[in-house]
Amino acid sequence: MNEMEKIEDACELVSVVYEKIDKDNISRNRDIDDEFVSKIGVAAYSGSTSGFIERLRKRCGVRSIKDDKNVFEIIEKYEDNQTDFLRTIRNNKALVVLKMKDNLGMLD
């Protein structure tokens, strides 16, 4: 599995959290992208892919995420290779957010 495919999958995971963030709750000293990149980096030190999404959700103050079949498929996809997937997220967290925003149509 190549690096960009992992980044695409990471975008799918983080977007379900990003879409539910209360944007008014973000620190005024940092913009939302900086804050989210930082939270992704910390959450990516979880021991599992499901732990990553759960930790990111909590750190962002999100109580629940939408039912999304893709989330379960991605978690299962990396079941045997979670460490490598989480390392890819940690090493490319800004790219993950940029690609996520592009996928959501948030870039000009």
Contacts in CASP RR format, 6 or more apart in sequence:
PFRMAT RR
TARGET T0000
AUTHOR 0000-0000-0000
METHOD contacts of the structure
MODEL  1
MNEMEKIEDACELVSVVYEKIDKDNISRNRDIDDEFVSKIGVAAYSGSTS
GFIERLRKRCGVRSIKDDKNVFEIIEKYEDNQTDFLRTIRNNKALVVLKM
KDNLGMLD
1 81 0 8 1.000
3 88 0 8 1.000
3 92 0 8 1.000
6 84 0 8 1.000
6 85 0 8 1.000
6 88 0 8 1.000
6 89 0 8 1.000
7 88 0 8 1.000
7 92 0 8 1.000
7 95 0 8 1.000
7 96 0 8 1.000
7 99 0 8 1.000
8 99 0 8 1.000
9 74 0 8 1.000
9 77 0 8 1.000
9 78 0 8 1.000
9 85 0 8 1.000
10 85 0 8 1.000
10 88 0 8 1.000
10 89 0 8 1.000
10 92 0 8 1.000
10 96 0 8 1.000
11 96 0 8 1.000
11 99 0 8 1.000
11 100 0 8 1.000
11 103 0 8 1.000
12 68 0 8 1.000
12 70 0 8 1.000
12 71 0 8 1.000
12 74 0 8 1.000
13 49 0 8 1.000
13 52 0 8 1.000
13 53 0 8 1.000
13 71 0 8 1.000
13 74 0 8 1.000
14 36 0 8 1.000
14 40 0 8 1.000
14 56 0 8 1.000
14 96 0 8 1.000
14 97 0 8 1.000
14 100 0 8 1.000
15 100 0 8 1.000
15 103 0 8 1.000
15 104 0 8 1.000
16 53 0 8 1.000
16 65 0 8 1.000
16 66 0 8 1.000
16 68 0 8 1.000
16 71 0 8 1.000
17 53 0 8 1.000
17 56 0 8 1.000
17 57 0 8 1.000
17 60 0 8 1.000
17 62 0 8 1.000
17 65 0 8 1.000
18 36 0 8 1.000
18 60 0 8 1.000
18 100 0 8 1.000
18 104 0 8 1.000
19 66 0 8 1.000
19 104 0 8 1.000
20 60 0 8 1.000
20 62 0 8 1.000
20 64 0 8 1.000
20 65 0 8 1.000
20 66 0 8 1.000
21 32 0 8 1.000
21 36 0 8 1.000
21 60 0 8 1.000
21 61 0 8 1.000
21 62 0 8 1.000
22 61 0 8 1.000
23 32 0 8 1.000
25 61 0 8 1.000
26 32 0 8 1.000
26 35 0 8 1.000
27 35 0 8 1.000
30 38 0 8 1.000
33 97 0 8 1.000
33 101 0 8 1.000
36 60 0 8 1.000
36 97 0 8 1.000
37 93 0 8 1.000
37 94 0 8 1.000
37 97 0 8 1.000
39 56 0 8 1.000
39 59 0 8 1.000
39 60 0 8 1.000
40 56 0 8 1.000
40 89 0 8 1.000
40 93 0 8 1.000
40 96 0 8 1.000
40 97 0 8 1.000
41 89 0 8 1.000
41 90 0 8 1.000
41 93 0 8 1.000
42 55 0 8 1.000
42 59 0 8 1.000
43 51 0 8 1.000
43 52 0 8 1.000
43 53 0 8 1.000
43 55 0 8 1.000
43 56 0 8 1.000
43 59 0 8 1.000
44 52 0 8 1.000
44 86 0 8 1.000
44 87 0 8 1.000
44 89 0 8 1.000
44 90 0 8 1.000
44 93 0 8 1.000
45 86 0 8 1.000
45 90 0 8 1.000
46 52 0 8 1.000
46 54 0 8 1.000
46 55 0 8 1.000
46 86 0 8 1.000
47 82 0 8 1.000
47 83 0 8 1.000
47 86 0 8 1.000
48 82 0 8 1.000
49 74 0 8 1.000
49 75 0 8 1.000
49 78 0 8 1.000
49 79 0 8 1.000
49 82 0 8 1.000
49 85 0 8 1.000
49 86 0 8 1.000
50 75 0 8 1.000
52 86 0 8 1.000
52 89 0 8 1.000
53 65 0 8 1.000
53 71 0 8 1.000
53 75 0 8 1.000
57 63 0 8 1.000
57 64 0 8 1.000
57 65 0 8 1.000
65 71 0 8 1.000
78 84 0 8 1.000
78 85 0 8 1.000
89 96 0 8 1.000
98 107 0 8 1.000
101 107 0 8 1.000
END
